[in-house]
C-alpha cells in the first residue's frame, strides 16, 4: 500500500492493482489542480471537496461501505467552529492490511461514541494548520493521543504553493508538539502486509 500527499486534505491511497482511493480531490479551491479520478473510490470529508466525475465511486457521508475489498466507515462529526452547525465526515478504512483514520476539519474534541466508531487504527491522517479553520497543533496532538495510532500523517499546513482562505501554521508547530515521537520525511508512505512501526512515528510526506 502507498499513501501520497497532494496538498490541503487531499491524499491518495493505492493498494495492489485494483484499489485506488482518492480523498478530498477538489484542490482548485486552494490554487492547485484538481486530482484526476479514474476508476477510483472518492472519499470526501466535506461535500465542497468532491469532483463531479462518472468514472468513480463517490462516498460523502456517514455509513458503512464495502468497495473493491476496502471496508469503509463514515462517521459524521461537527465541523470546527462552524456557526451553521455543518457536519463533516471522519473515515475509517481497512485496506492493504492496515487500518486508517482520515480526519477533515473536525471539532477539536471527539466524544466517546466518535472514538468508538473510529476504533483501533494503525495510521491517522490529521490536519494541523489551525487558525480556527482546522485543528491546530495542540488540538491535533490531543486527538492523536486519544486515537493512539502507530503512524501519524499531518496534512493541511502552511505551503507557499497552496492558497488557503485562512493562513495556516507551519508544520513545525505540530512537529514541536510531537517532538517525543519519531519523525521521518518521505515522498510517499509505503506499507507492506499491514506492518507498521512499533513506536509511534510521524511521517511528513512531501507534497506530490
C-alpha positions as CSV (number, residue, x, y, z in Angstrom):
1,X,0.0,0.0,0.0
2,X,1.2,3.5,-0.8
3,X,-0.1,6.8,0.6
4,X,0.7,10.1,-1.1
5,X,0.0,13.7,0.0
6,X,-1.4,16.1,-2.7
7,X,-2.0,19.3,-0.6
8,X,-4.7,20.6,1.7
9,X,-6.5,17.5,2.9
10,X,-6.1,15.6,-0.4
11,X,-4.4,12.2,-0.3
12,X,-4.3,9.1,-2.5
13,X,-4.2,5.5,-1.2
14,X,-3.2,2.7,-3.6
15,X,-3.1,-1.0,-2.8
16,X,-2.2,-3.5,-5.5
17,X,-3.5,-3.0,-9.0
18,X,-7.2,-2.8,-8.1
19,X,-7.6,-0.3,-5.2
20,X,-7.3,3.4,-5.7
21,X,-8.8,5.7,-3.1
22,X,-8.7,9.5,-3.6
23,X,-9.6,11.7,-0.6
24,X,-10.8,15.4,-1.0
25,X,-9.7,15.8,-4.6
26,X,-11.0,19.2,-5.3
27,X,-7.8,21.3,-5.0
28,X,-8.7,24.1,-7.4
29,X,-10.2,26.0,-4.4
30,X,-6.7,26.3,-3.0
31,X,-4.9,27.1,-6.2
32,X,-3.8,23.6,-7.2
33,X,-5.0,21.3,-9.9
34,X,-7.9,19.0,-9.1
35,X,-6.9,15.4,-8.8
36,X,-7.7,13.1,-11.7
37,X,-10.1,10.4,-10.8
38,X,-10.5,7.3,-13.0
39,X,-11.9,4.1,-11.7
40,X,-11.3,5.3,-8.1
41,X,-13.1,5.4,-4.8
42,X,-13.6,9.0,-4.0
43,X,-14.0,9.9,-0.3
44,X,-14.8,13.5,0.7
45,X,-14.7,14.7,4.3
46,X,-16.7,17.8,3.2
47,X,-19.2,17.9,0.2
48,X,-17.4,21.0,-1.1
49,X,-14.3,18.9,-1.8
50,X,-16.0,16.5,-4.3
51,X,-15.4,16.3,-8.0
52,X,-18.3,15.5,-10.4
53,X,-17.0,12.6,-12.4
54,X,-18.8,9.4,-13.6
55,X,-15.6,7.4,-13.6
56,X,-15.5,6.7,-9.8
57,X,-17.5,5.7,-6.8
58,X,-18.3,8.7,-4.5
59,X,-18.7,8.3,-0.7
60,X,-19.6,11.6,1.0
61,X,-21.2,10.8,4.3
62,X,-21.8,8.5,7.3
63,X,-22.4,4.8,6.9
64,X,-20.7,1.6,6.2
65,X,-19.4,0.5,2.8
66,X,-17.5,-2.3,1.2
67,X,-16.0,-1.4,-2.2
68,X,-13.3,-3.3,-4.1
69,X,-12.3,-5.1,-1.0
70,X,-12.0,-1.9,1.0
71,X,-14.0,-1.6,4.2
72,X,-15.1,2.0,4.8
73,X,-16.9,3.5,7.7
74,X,-18.0,7.2,7.7
75,X,-18.7,9.0,10.9
76,X,-20.5,12.3,11.0
77,X,-19.0,15.0,13.3
78,X,-19.4,18.7,13.7
79,X,-17.1,21.0,11.7
80,X,-14.7,23.1,13.7
81,X,-16.2,26.4,14.8
82,X,-19.0,26.4,12.2
83,X,-21.8,28.8,13.2
84,X,-24.2,27.0,10.9
85,X,-23.7,23.6,12.6
86,X,-22.4,22.0,9.4
87,X,-21.1,18.4,9.7
88,X,-18.0,16.8,8.1
89,X,-17.2,13.1,7.8
90,X,-14.4,11.2,9.5
91,X,-13.5,7.9,7.7
92,X,-12.1,4.7,8.9
93,X,-10.7,2.4,6.2
94,X,-9.3,-1.1,6.2
95,X,-7.1,-1.6,3.1
96,X,-3.9,-3.4,2.3
97,X,-3.8,-5.0,5.8
98,X,-3.8,-1.6,7.5
99,X,-6.5,0.4,9.4
100,X,-6.6,4.1,8.5
101,X,-8.5,7.0,10.0
102,X,-8.9,10.2,8.0
103,X,-9.9,13.4,9.8
104,X,-11.1,16.5,8.0
105,X,-11.9,19.9,9.6
106,X,-13.4,18.4,12.7
107,X,-14.3,19.9,16.0
108,X,-11.3,19.9,18.5
109,X,-12.8,17.3,20.8
110,X,-14.0,13.8,19.9
111,X,-16.5,12.2,22.3
112,X,-16.6,8.5,23.3
113,X,-19.1,7.5,20.7
114,X,-17.0,9.0,17.9
115,X,-13.8,7.5,19.3
116,X,-15.5,4.1,19.5
117,X,-16.6,4.5,15.9
118,X,-13.1,5.2,14.8
119,X,-11.8,2.3,16.9
120,X,-8.2,1.0,16.8
121,X,-6.2,2.3,13.8
122,X,-2.7,2.0,12.6
123,X,-2.5,5.2,10.6
124,X,-4.0,8.6,11.4
125,X,-4.2,11.4,8.8
126,X,-4.9,14.7,10.6
127,X,-5.0,18.4,9.6
128,X,-2.8,20.6,11.7
129,X,-2.9,24.2,10.3
130,X,-5.1,25.8,12.9
131,X,-6.3,29.4,13.0
132,X,-9.8,28.3,13.7
133,X,-10.1,26.7,10.3
134,X,-8.9,23.3,11.2
135,X,-7.2,21.7,14.2
136,X,-4.2,23.5,15.5
137,X,-1.0,21.7,16.7
138,X,-2.2,21.4,20.3
139,X,-5.7,20.1,19.5
140,X,-4.3,17.7,16.8
141,X,-1.8,16.2,19.3
142,X,-4.6,15.7,21.8
143,X,-6.7,13.8,19.3
144,X,-3.6,11.8,18.2
145,X,-3.2,10.7,21.8
146,X,-6.9,9.8,22.1
147,X,-6.8,7.6,18.9
148,X,-3.3,6.3,19.6
149,X,-2.1,5.3,16.1
150,X,1.3,3.9,15.3
151,X,1.7,6.3,12.3
152,X,0.6,9.9,12.1
153,X,0.5,11.8,8.8
154,X,-0.1,15.6,9.2
155,X,-1.8,17.5,6.4
156,X,-3.3,21.0,5.7
157,X,-0.5,23.2,7.0
158,X,1.3,26.2,5.5
159,X,2.6,25.7,2.0
160,X,3.7,28.5,-0.4
161,X,2.1,26.7,-3.3
162,X,-1.3,26.4,-1.6
163,X,-3.6,29.4,-1.3
164,X,-5.7,28.8,1.8
165,X,-8.6,31.1,2.6
166,X,-7.2,31.3,6.1
167,X,-3.5,31.4,6.8
168,X,-2.2,28.1,8.2
169,X,0.5,27.4,10.7
170,X,3.8,25.9,9.6
171,X,4.2,22.1,10.1
172,X,7.0,22.9,12.6
173,X,4.4,23.8,15.2
174,X,2.9,20.3,15.1
175,X,6.3,18.6,14.9
176,X,7.4,20.6,18.0
177,X,4.3,19.4,19.9
178,X,5.1,15.8,18.8
179,X,8.8,16.1,19.5
180,X,8.9,13.0,21.6
181,X,7.9,10.9,18.6
182,X,10.0,9.5,15.8
183,X,9.9,11.7,12.6
184,X,10.6,10.8,9.0
185,X,10.4,12.7,5.8
186,X,9.4,10.7,2.7
187,X,7.9,11.2,-0.7
188,X,5.3,8.5,-0.1
189,X,4.4,6.2,2.8
190,X,4.8,2.5,1.8
191,X,3.3,-0.2,4.0
192,X,3.9,-3.9,3.3
193,X,1.4,-6.5,4.6
194,X,0.0,-4.1,7.1
195,X,3.2,-3.9,9.1
196,X,3.7,-0.6,10.9
197,X,6.4,0.7,13.3
198,X,6.3,-0.5,16.9
199,X,6.9,3.1,18.1
200,X,4.6,5.9,17.0
201,X,6.1,7.7,14.1
202,X,5.2,11.0,12.4
203,X,5.6,10.7,8.6
204,X,6.0,14.1,6.8
205,X,5.0,13.4,3.2
206,X,6.4,15.7,0.5
207,X,3.5,17.0,-1.5
208,X,3.5,15.4,-4.9
